[in-house]
Amino acid sequence: MAVLVFAHGACLAASSGGGEDEDINKLPKAFIAGELREVVKMPDKPFFDLNGKEFSAKNFEGRVLVVAFWAPWSLESVTLLKELQAIWDHLNHKEVRNSIVFLPVSYGDAHAVQSFCKEYGIALTVYLDKGRALFDHFDVRAIPLTLIVDRGGVVLYRIDGNVKWDSVDVIGKLLSIAS
């Protein structure tokens, strides 16, 4: 089980002299509060696409990962996945898809997940955590929960609940992590 220590927004935004601190002040408070102070790595545990193909973090080495834990019965997951879909569509035009990967991971059965995606128009590739290895590793107790993982596999942020994912500030932060 990973022990996660969260930063407090007041500590991160203490300076008002400009630069990155001003950018931090623009991010949603949940995003700021989710910045990790302790190094936590993305584990190499298996997860599967809806066709049963196995993946792990190694398949996405060198890219920024947005790992979103969700469930087809969660109304908050609808909001999360629609906003991640909007970011994905936006980033397609920015030609940065090779730098940032969205990994929506559910532990529901494949049929329920597929029905959810069809009903809500989610075209992102979604994944299943069949044995709950990732859910358990990150001690996911409530969903949605999102992790932002840097190119080196280090979890930078753990964000409980939803934020305005398709905001200019959040997209800008993701792009800065990816560059």
C-alpha contacts under 8 A as a table, 3 or more apart, distances in Angstrom:
res1	aa1	res2	aa2	distance
1	M	136	D	7.22
1	M	137	H	5.39
1	M	138	F	6.67
1	M	139	D	6.60
2	A	40	V	7.31
2	A	137	H	6.47
2	A	138	F	6.04
2	A	139	D	7.25
4	L	36	L	6.93
4	L	37	R	7.98
4	L	38	E	6.66
4	L	40	V	7.72
5	V	36	L	5.91
5	V	37	R	5.88
5	V	38	E	6.12
6	F	33	A	6.21
6	F	34	G	5.76
6	F	35	E	5.92
6	F	36	L	5.05
6	F	37	R	6.19
7	A	11	C	7.14
7	A	12	L	7.25
7	A	32	I	7.44
7	A	33	A	5.50
7	A	34	G	6.65
7	A	35	E	5.56
7	A	36	L	6.05
7	A	37	R	6.21
8	H	11	C	5.45
8	H	12	L	6.56
8	H	32	I	7.16
8	H	33	A	5.14
9	G	12	L	5.14
9	G	13	A	6.00
9	G	29	K	6.69
9	G	32	I	5.40
9	G	33	A	5.36
10	A	13	A	5.23
10	A	14	A	5.77
11	C	14	A	5.33
12	L	15	S	7.92
12	L	21	D	7.23
12	L	24	I	7.40
12	L	32	I	7.54
13	A	16	S	7.21
13	A	21	D	5.57
13	A	22	E	7.49
13	A	24	I	6.46
13	A	25	N	6.05
14	A	21	D	7.74
15	S	18	G	7.67
15	S	21	D	6.29
16	S	21	D	6.54
16	S	22	E	6.54
17	G	21	D	7.54
17	G	22	E	7.75
18	G	21	D	6.06
18	G	22	E	5.32
19	G	22	E	5.74
19	G	23	D	6.91
20	E	23	D	4.96
20	E	24	I	6.24
21	D	24	I	4.96
21	D	25	N	6.32
22	E	25	N	5.08
22	E	26	K	6.68
23	D	26	K	5.31
23	D	27	L	6.86
23	D	169	D	7.53
24	I	27	L	5.39
24	I	32	I	7.01
25	N	28	P	7.93
26	K	169	D	6.37
27	L	31	F	6.38
27	L	32	I	6.59
27	L	169	D	5.85
27	L	170	V	6.23
28	P	31	F	5.31
28	P	32	I	6.55
28	P	163	V	6.45
28	P	164	K	7.28
28	P	170	V	7.91
29	K	32	I	5.03
29	K	33	A	5.96
30	A	33	A	5.10
30	A	34	G	6.04
30	A	159	I	6.17
30	A	160	D	7.18
30	A	163	V	6.67
31	F	34	G	5.18
31	F	35	E	6.91
31	F	157	Y	7.21
31	F	158	R	7.84
31	F	159	I	5.91
31	F	163	V	7.17
32	I	35	E	5.67
33	A	159	I	7.68
34	G	157	Y	4.94
34	G	158	R	4.68
34	G	159	I	4.95
34	G	160	D	7.61
35	E	156	L	5.82
35	E	157	Y	4.33
35	E	158	R	6.47
36	L	39	V	7.25
36	L	155	V	7.39
36	L	156	L	5.58
36	L	157	Y	5.54
36	L	158	R	7.01
39	V	154	V	6.57
39	V	155	V	7.07
40	V	154	V	5.76
40	V	155	V	5.47
41	K	153	G	5.55
41	K	154	V	4.44
41	K	155	V	5.67
42	M	57	A	6.79
42	M	149	V	7.21
42	M	153	G	5.35
42	M	154	V	6.13
42	M	155	V	6.38
43	P	57	A	6.82
43	P	134	L	7.80
43	P	137	H	7.98
44	D	56	S	5.48
44	D	57	A	5.35
44	D	58	K	6.53
45	K	56	S	5.62
45	K	57	A	7.23
45	K	133	A	6.50
45	K	134	L	6.67
46	P	54	E	6.28
46	P	55	F	5.60
46	P	56	S	4.84
46	P	129	D	7.37
46	P	133	A	7.53
47	F	54	E	5.78
47	F	55	F	5.33
47	F	56	S	6.08
47	F	105	V	7.94
47	F	127	Y	6.37
47	F	128	L	5.61
47	F	129	D	4.86
47	F	130	K	6.83
47	F	134	L	7.99
48	F	51	N	7.61
48	F	52	G	5.40
48	F	53	K	5.31
48	F	54	E	4.53
48	F	55	F	5.73
48	F	127	Y	5.22
48	F	128	L	5.06
48	F	129	D	6.61
48	F	130	K	7.51
49	D	52	G	5.39
49	D	53	K	5.46
49	D	54	E	6.81
49	D	55	F	7.62
49	D	125	T	7.16
49	D	126	V	6.15
49	D	127	Y	4.46
49	D	128	L	6.18
50	L	53	K	7.44
50	L	110	A	5.90
50	L	114	Q	7.45
50	L	126	V	7.02
50	L	127	Y	6.37
50	L	128	L	7.09
55	F	58	K	7.84
55	F	59	N	6.27
56	S	59	N	5.66
56	S	60	F	7.66
57	A	60	F	5.48
57	A	61	E	6.58
57	A	153	G	7.83
58	K	61	E	5.18
60	F	63	R	5.93
60	F	65	L	7.78
60	F	101	V	7.58
61	E	151	R	6.66
61	E	152	G	7.25
61	E	153	G	7.24
62	G	99	S	7.75
62	G	151	R	4.44
62	G	152	G	6.24
62	G	153	G	7.84
63	R	98	N	7.20
63	R	99	S	4.95
63	R	100	I	5.58
63	R	101	V	6.72
63	R	150	D	6.91
63	R	151	R	4.58
63	R	152	G	7.84
63	R	178	A	7.13
64	V	99	S	6.09
64	V	100	I	4.67
64	V	101	V	6.17
64	V	148	I	7.26
64	V	149	V	5.59
64	V	150	D	4.72
64	V	151	R	4.90
64	V	153	G	7.98
64	V	177	I	7.19
64	V	178	A	5.74
65	L	100	I	5.89
65	L	101	V	4.95
65	L	102	F	5.93
65	L	103	L	6.91
65	L	147	L	7.72
65	L	148	I	5.81
65	L	149	V	4.90
65	L	150	D	6.60
65	L	151	R	7.65
66	V	100	I	7.47
66	V	101	V	6.21
66	V	102	F	4.77
66	V	103	L	5.90
66	V	104	P	7.85
66	V	146	T	6.81
66	V	147	L	5.78
66	V	148	I	4.83
66	V	149	V	6.45
67	V	102	F	6.17
67	V	103	L	4.66
67	V	104	P	5.78
67	V	105	V	6.92
67	V	146	T	5.51
67	V	147	L	5.02
67	V	148	I	6.47
67	V	149	V	7.67
68	A	102	F	7.62
68	A	103	L	6.09
68	A	104	P	4.52
68	A	105	V	5.85
68	A	144	P	6.84
68	A	145	L	5.88
68	A	146	T	4.29
68	A	147	L	6.43
69	F	104	P	6.04
69	F	105	V	4.94
69	F	106	S	5.83
69	F	135	F	7.51
69	F	140	V	7.82
69	F	143	I	6.31
69	F	144	P	5.50
69	F	145	L	5.16
69	F	146	T	6.04
70	W	74	S	7.27
70	W	77	S	5.55
70	W	104	P	6.93
70	W	105	V	6.21
70	W	106	S	5.14
70	W	107	Y	7.92
70	W	143	I	5.48
70	W	144	P	4.88
70	W	145	L	6.98
71	A	74	S	5.51
71	A	77	S	6.41
71	A	106	S	5.31
71	A	107	Y	6.85
71	A	108	G	6.31
71	A	113	V	7.74
71	A	143	I	7.23
71	A	144	P	7.66
72	P	75	L	7.96
72	P	77	S	7.06
72	P	78	V	7.98
72	P	106	S	7.69
72	P	108	G	6.89
72	P	112	A	6.51
72	P	113	V	5.78
72	P	116	F	5.80
73	W	77	S	7.97
74	S	77	S	5.16
74	S	78	V	6.99
74	S	143	I	7.59
75	L	78	V	5.24
75	L	79	T	7.03
76	E	79	T	5.28
76	E	80	L	6.29
76	E	143	I	7.75
76	E	144	P	6.65
76	E	161	G	7.59
76	E	162	N	7.12
77	S	80	L	4.88
77	S	81	L	5.96
77	S	143	I	7.40
77	S	144	P	5.89
78	V	81	L	5.43
78	V	82	K	6.06
78	V	120	Y	7.26
79	T	82	K	5.26
79	T	83	E	6.16
79	T	162	N	7.69
80	L	83	E	5.32
80	L	84	L	6.15
80	L	144	P	7.36
80	L	162	N	6.30
80	L	165	W	7.53
81	L	84	L	4.96
81	L	85	Q	5.91
81	L	104	P	7.63
81	L	122	I	6.95
82	K	85	Q	4.98
82	K	86	A	6.22
82	K	120	Y	7.70
82	K	122	I	6.70
83	E	86	A	4.92
83	E	87	I	6.27
83	E	164	K	7.60
83	E	165	W	5.73
83	E	166	D	5.55
84	L	87	I	5.05
84	L	88	W	6.07
84	L	102	F	7.57
84	L	165	W	6.59
84	L	166	D	7.05
85	Q	88	W	5.00
85	Q	89	D	6.13
85	Q	122	I	6.55
85	Q	123	A	7.13
85	Q	124	L	6.35
86	A	89	D	5.11
86	A	90	H	6.14
86	A	166	D	6.51
87	I	90	H	4.97
87	I	91	L	5.98
87	I	165	W	7.41
87	I	166	D	5.59
87	I	171	I	7.25
88	W	91	L	5.11
88	W	92	N	6.16
88	W	97	R	7.72
88	W	102	F	7.76
88	W	124	L	7.89
89	D	92	N	5.20
89	D	93	H	7.05
90	H	93	H	5.55
90	H	94	K	6.74
91	L	94	K	4.70
91	L	95	E	6.16
91	L	96	V	5.88
91	L	97	R	6.27
92	N	95	E	5.19
92	N	96	V	6.60
92	N	97	R	5.95
94	K	97	R	7.91
95	E	98	N	7.65
96	V	99	S	5.35
96	V	100	I	6.66
97	R	100	I	5.49
97	R	101	V	6.82
98	N	101	V	7.28
99	S	178	A	5.86
99	S	179	S	7.93
100	I	174	L	7.95
100	I	178	A	6.54
102	F	124	L	7.73
103	L	125	T	7.37
103	L	126	V	6.48
103	L	127	Y	6.86
104	P	124	L	7.98
104	P	125	T	7.49
104	P	126	V	5.12
104	P	127	Y	6.03
105	V	126	V	6.16
105	V	127	Y	4.71
105	V	128	L	5.46
105	V	129	D	6.35
106	S	113	V	7.59
106	S	126	V	7.75
106	S	127	Y	6.29
106	S	128	L	4.99
106	S	129	D	5.94
107	Y	128	L	5.36
107	Y	129	D	4.89
107	Y	130	K	5.77
107	Y	131	G	7.79
107	Y	132	R	6.35
108	G	112	A	6.53
108	G	113	V	6.34
108	G	128	L	7.03
108	G	130	K	7.88
109	D	112	A	5.55
109	D	113	V	6.31
109	D	128	L	7.63
110	A	113	V	5.12
110	A	114	Q	5.96
110	A	128	L	7.25
111	H	114	Q	5.09
111	H	115	S	6.06
112	A	115	S	5.13
112	A	116	F	6.11
113	V	116	F	5.08
113	V	117	C	6.28
114	Q	117	C	5.19
114	Q	118	K	6.22
115	S	118	K	5.13
115	S	119	E	6.02
116	F	119	E	5.17
116	F	120	Y	6.18
117	C	120	Y	5.37
117	C	121	G	5.67
117	C	122	I	4.64
117	C	123	A	7.04
118	K	121	G	5.20
118	K	122	I	6.44
119	E	122	I	7.95
129	D	132	R	5.02
129	D	133	A	6.57
129	D	134	L	6.58
129	D	135	F	7.38
130	K	133	A	7.71
132	R	135	F	4.99
132	R	136	D	5.82
133	A	136	D	5.26
133	A	137	H	5.95
134	L	137	H	4.95
134	L	138	F	6.18
135	F	138	F	5.54
135	F	139	D	5.92
135	F	140	V	5.13
136	D	139	D	4.77
136	D	140	V	6.33
137	H	140	V	7.91
140	V	143	I	7.24
140	V	145	L	7.14
142	A	145	L	6.88
142	A	160	D	7.60
142	A	161	G	7.94
143	I	160	D	7.19
143	I	161	G	6.39
144	P	160	D	6.45
144	P	161	G	5.08
144	P	162	N	6.83
145	L	158	R	7.11
145	L	159	I	5.66
145	L	160	D	4.61
145	L	161	G	5.69
145	L	162	N	7.81
146	T	157	Y	7.85
146	T	158	R	5.79
146	T	159	I	5.07
146	T	160	D	6.56
146	T	161	G	7.81
147	L	155	V	6.50
147	L	156	L	7.39
147	L	157	Y	5.46
147	L	158	R	4.65
147	L	159	I	6.32
148	I	155	V	5.80
148	I	156	L	5.58
148	I	157	Y	5.02
148	I	158	R	6.73
149	V	152	G	7.81
149	V	153	G	5.70
149	V	154	V	5.36
149	V	155	V	4.22
149	V	156	L	5.58
149	V	157	Y	7.20
150	D	153	G	5.44
150	D	154	V	5.44
150	D	155	V	6.41
150	D	156	L	6.59
150	D	177	I	6.73
150	D	178	A	7.37
151	R	154	V	7.44
151	R	178	A	7.25
155	V	158	R	7.46
159	I	162	N	7.66
162	N	165	W	7.70
164	K	167	S	5.60
164	K	170	V	7.58
165	W	170	V	6.01
165	W	171	I	7.23
166	D	170	V	6.78
166	D	171	I	6.49
167	S	170	V	5.41
167	S	171	I	6.22
168	V	171	I	5.21
168	V	172	G	5.92
169	D	172	G	4.97
169	D	173	K	6.16
170	V	173	K	5.02
170	V	174	L	6.27
171	I	174	L	5.11
171	I	175	L	6.17
172	G	175	L	5.07
172	G	176	S	6.14
173	K	176	S	5.06
173	K	177	I	6.24
174	L	177	I	5.16
174	L	178	A	6.20
175	L	178	A	4.98
175	L	179	S	6.18
176	S	179	S	5.22
